[in-house]
């Protein structure tokens, strides 16, 4: 794309970023409580603010009581006064929100959004050295990922996808630098969303680097103790008991927003139906097996391995929502860096804009978007066998060898 000069790579992303910041500031400043001119302030942040309030009030025992959660969110959903967003994370996730709640709803939301933007930037900085073509344009890449629809909804929408992406990106960078203890410690943080953390840690173990296990174990112990401080030593059992009920309820409500394989099949064929669960489970298992092979072999470059892993982390879990598809942005960056033309990655990026039509389609358009990203990474992977040797015709005796270019 010859028109995309160095100057335009600075000016265009800068203009878009200023527009996003202005829109965010305008929304916060003109908000009346949780009501804004465009809808509701904070999006999903209401659920986190509510559990932060419960922890700060010492009501940890009510953390997973949906009626209590709904009461704690009263007034935070002006467009749907009787609605609420369920919190199903491990209890230690509520701790930082107990600190943010001291700033009030709007103040906590602003700080959360700024931290999410910073996490996305750190993720871009972490992966930039692995992207020789587009990695030197870090700010442009940051803006492109920020405007990728699932991240564009997650960062100002009170969700934590940018933090997840940052953890995966930083783990990639630390592994590439040979800092195994730090890589394991950072990867362990992803246990705040176990549906992503457990698969990632399992794949890292296949690299047979024991310090990664040590680092992950230290972080896991720290998170367990943080949970124990809130819910006692047996908190994993207490927390797990509500997961099944949450998933069943969530699929009934959010099936069109599911981007995992199982969730997508349930959205198309019916939540809980055997005709959906069986093929969804089999395909998920196939993806797990494929990633295991990918991580066990040394015949795959790091960018391909991590790009496909980011895609797999979105597709494999039974609970993966549309905003979680932002994790696959790491794979999109890998594909864009290696593609011969930009049109495939650009079209896939643009297809994410169809997400608001999920209710019309009955399933999330982001599922094929994530699949396309995985296909793009796989099809543009370097040949592990290296370039084919050049076959030269025998030269007549007594003639000079050809000049090397």
N, C-alpha and C positions, 0 to 999 in steps of 0.2 A: 504494500500500500504506500506508493511513493508520496502521496499527499500528506501522509502522517509524519510530518517533520518533527525534529527535536523541539522546536518552538511550540508547535501545536500540541505535542505530548505534554507540555507544561501548561499551556493556556487552557485547553479544553477541560482537562480534569480539574484544574483550579476553579474554573467557572462553575462546573457542576458541583464541586464540593461547597463552594460559597452558597449556591442555591439551596443545597441540602441543609447546611447549617442555618441559613436564614429561615427556612421553613420550620426547622426544629425550634429555634428561639421564638419565632412568632407564635407557634402552637402553645409553648409553655407560658409565655407572657400573657397571652389572651385567654388562657384557660380560666374557667369559673369552677373552682374545685376540680372535679374530674371531668367536667364537661368542656369540650373545645368546639370551635367552629366546624371542625371536620368529624367530630364524633366523641371518642373517649380518650382521655389522657392516659398514657402509660401502657395501654394494651394489656398484655399478660402480666405486667409488673404487679397488678392488683393482687394476684395470688401470692406472690413472694412478700409483698408488703404485709398482707394479712398474717402469714405465719410468723413473720418477724415481730409483729405486734403480740402474737400469742406467746412467743418465747420471752419477749421483754416483760410480759405480764406474769410470767411463771406458769403459764397454762400449757405446758408441754404435753400433758396427757390428752389434750384435746386437739393435738396437731393434725390428726388424720380423721377427725370427725367432720363430715361434710356439712352438717348443719351449723357447726361452730365456724367453719371456714366461710360459709355463706354469710353468716351474721357479721364476721370480721370484715367482709368485703362490701358490706352494705354502704351504698352511696358512691362506690367506685365504678359502677356500671350504669351511668345515667340513661343509656339507651335501652338497657334491659335491667330494670331495678330488681327483678327477682332472680336474675342469673348470677352464677359464680363460676370461678375457675378453680378446679381441684388441684391441690398440691400433693404429689405422690413421691417426691424425692426422699432420699435418706434424711434423717432428722438433722444431721450436721450441716446440711445445706442451708437450713434456716438461720444458722448463727450469724453469717455476715449481714443478712437482712434485718436481724435484730439490731444491728448497729446502724444500718441505713434508716430504719424507722424513726430514729431520733431526729432526723432531718425533716420529718414530715413527709407526706406522700409525694408532693411535687419535688421537694428537694432530694429525696432518696431516688426518685425516678431519674432526675437529671444526672446525679452522680453515677448511677448504674449505667445510663446511656453513654456517658463519657468514658467509663471504664471499658464498656463493650467496644467502643470505637478504638480505644488504645490497644485492646487485646487483638483486634483485627489488624491494626498496624504492626504490632509485634509479630503476628503470624506471617505477614508479608515480608518483614525484614528477615525472619528466620528462613523462609524458603527461597528468598531472592538468589543466594549463591548457587542454588541448584537449577536455576532457570537462566541460562547464558544469554538468551535473546531478550526476554521481557523483564528479567530480574533487575536489570540496571535502571529500569523506569519504575522505581518502587512506588512513587506517589500515584502514577497513572494506574498501576496494578491495584493499589489500595482502593482507589475510587471505583475502578471497574468491579472489584469484588464487593465493595459496599453497596453498589447499585444492582448487583445480582439479586433477583427478587427475594429469595428466601432470607438473605442477609439484610436486605433493605427493609424487610418486615421485622426481622428479629432484633436488629440493633436498636432502633427507636421504639420497638414494640415490647420492650421489657423482657425479651427472651435471652437465653444464654448461649446461643449458637456460636457467637464470636469467641467466647471463652473456650468452648470445645475445640473450635478450629485452631485457636492459639496453642492449646495443649498438644494437639496432634502435630502441628507445624514445628513447635519447639522440640518435641521428642524426635522428630525427623532430623532436625539440625544437630541435636546433641549426639544422636546415634552416628550421623555422618562424621562428626568431629571426634568420634571415639570416646566420648565422655559418658560411659555406660551408666555409672552410678547416678549422675544427674538425669540421664534419659529415663531411667526407671523411676526415679523420684517424681519427675514431671508427669510421666505417663500414668502413675498411680493416682494423680489428681482427677483423672477422668472417671474414677470410681464414683464421683458425684452423680454421674449418669451411668449406672452399671451396664446398661444395654450396649454402651459403647466401650466402656473401660475394660470390661472382662474380655471381649474379643481382642482388643488391642494388646492387652497384656499377654494373652495366650499366644498371639502371633509373635510378639517380641521374644518370648521364650524359645521359639523355634530357631532363633539365630544362635542359640547355644553360647550366650554371653552372660555368665553368672552374675556379674555386677549389676546388670539390669534388674534381675530378680531381687537383689539386695535393696536397691533403691526403691523399687516398687513396694517391697515389703515394709520398709520404713514408713513410706507415705500411707500405706494401708493401715498400719498400726495407729498412726497419728489420727487418721480419719475415724477409725473405730473408737478410739478413746474420746474424740470429740463428740461422737454420737452417744457414747456411754455417759458422758457428763450431762446429757439431756435426758436420755431415756433408759439409763441403767445398762448393765452389762449384757442383758438379753435383748437389746434393741433390734438386732437384725430380724429376730423372730417376730417381734411386734410390728416392725415395718413391713415385713414380707406378707403378713396376713392380709394387708389391705391392697396388695398389688393386683391380685386376681380380680377382685371386685372393681378396682379402678380400670383395668384394661377392658373388661366387659362393658362398663359404662362408657368409657372413652370411645370404643369402636362404634357403639350405637350412635354416638353424637358426632364423632370426628372421622368416621370412615372415609369420607371424600377427601380429607386432608392427609391421609396416610400415604407415606412414600416408601415404606418398606415393602418387600415382596409379599409377605403374608398379609399386611394391612391392605395393600392394593388389591389382592385377590378377594379379600373379604369385602372391600368396597364395591367391587364389580359383581360378585356372586352371592354376597350376603354374609354378615358377621357371624362367625361360629359355624357356618355351614361346612359340612365335610368336603363338599366339592370345591370349596375355597381353601380350607385349611390344609388338605392333603397336598395338592400341587404347590401351595405356598411354602409349606414346610420342607418339601423335597427340594425345591429350588433354593431355598435358604441354606439347606444342608450342602447342596452342590456348590454354592458360593463360598461357604466356609471351607470346604475341601480344596477348592481352587486357590483361595488365599493361603491356606496352609502349604500347599505346594510352592506357591510364589515366594513365601518366606523361608522355606527350607532350602531352596535351591540358590546357588550363587550365580546362576546364568541370567539373572535379571538385574538391570540397573536400578539404583535407588529411586530415581524419579518415577519409574514405572511402578515399582513396588508400593511406594507411598501414595501415588495417585490412585491406583486401583484399591488400595486399602481404604482411602477416604471414601471412595464410592461404596465399597463393601460395608463400611460401618453404617452407612445410611440404609442400605438395602436389606441387611441381614436381620436386624432386631425386629421383634414382633411389634414394638411400639416405636415408631419413627414418624414424626410429623413433618409437615411441609417446610417449616423453618429449619428442621434438622438437615434438609437437603443442602443448606449452606456449607456443610462440612465438605461436600463434593466439590466446592469451589477450588480446593487444593488440586483435585484432578483436572478441573477445567483449566487452571493455570499451567499445569504440565502439558496438557494437550495443546493449548494456545502457543506455548513456547516451541513446540516441535512441529506443528502443522505446516505444511507447505504453503497453504493459503489460509487466511483468517476466517473464511466464510463459514466453515463448519463450526468452530467455537463460537463465533458471533451469533449464528442462527440458533445454536443451543442456548446461549445466554439469553437471547431475545425470547425464546420459547418459554422461559420462566415467567414472562409477563402474562401468560395465560392462566396463571394460578388462581386469580379471582373467579375464574369460570368453573372451579372444581364442582360446585353445586350443580351446575348445568350438565357437566360431563358425568357426574356421579362418581368420579375418581380424580385423583390429583394429576394434572398434566406434568407435575415435577417428577413423577416416576419415570416416564420415558426420557425426560431430560437427564436424569441421573444415569440411566442406562446408556444414553448416547454419550455422556462424558466418559463412562467406563470404556465404551467401545472405541472412542477417540484415543484414549490413552493407550489401549492395547494395540490398536492398528498403527500407531506412530512410534511404537517402542523401537529402540535401536536393535539391530541384528546382533545378538550376543556372540555370533561366530566371527564377527569382524568383517571387514571388506574382503571380497573375493580376490584372490591373487590375480594379477594381470598376466595374461598369457601372451608372450612375445613370439613373433615369427622368427625362425632361425635366420641369422644374418650371414651373408656370404663371407667366406674366410678372407681376412685381410682388410675388411672394412671397419670403420670406426663405430663404436656404439652410438646409439641415438642420444642427442642432448636431452638432459632432464629439464622439465619445465620449472 
